[in-house]
Amino acid sequence: MPIPTLLAKLTAKPGHEADLHAALEAAVRAVDVAEPGMLAYTMHTVVGEPGTFWFYEQYADDAAVAAHRSSPHLATLITAVREHADGGIEVIRLTPVMGISR
């Protein structure tokens, strides 16, 4: 069974870029401490678009995905997203086709 992999996109409201960035950094720190089933949780910004954030997420299994979705730190992040993001969180679940992992 493939490792659950997701991409998540968030876009800050104009003038809220720093606040959203701070909330996202706090989420990364919380995931690192509290979610042993998280294999990768990497925040990226888009070149030339400092208010657009992408997350690359890999989980050990579907139970780890469920644990993330029900975590208190994700609930905290959702509150910040409502205040600082333009829209919600766009999530795309990926299925691996071919690649190299080293």
Secondary structure, 3 states (H helix, E strand, C coil): CCCCEEEEEEEECCCCHHHHHHHHHHHHHHHHHHCCCEEEEEEEEECCEEEEEEEEEEECCHHHHHHHHCCHHHHHHHHHHHHHECCCCEEEEECCCCCCCC
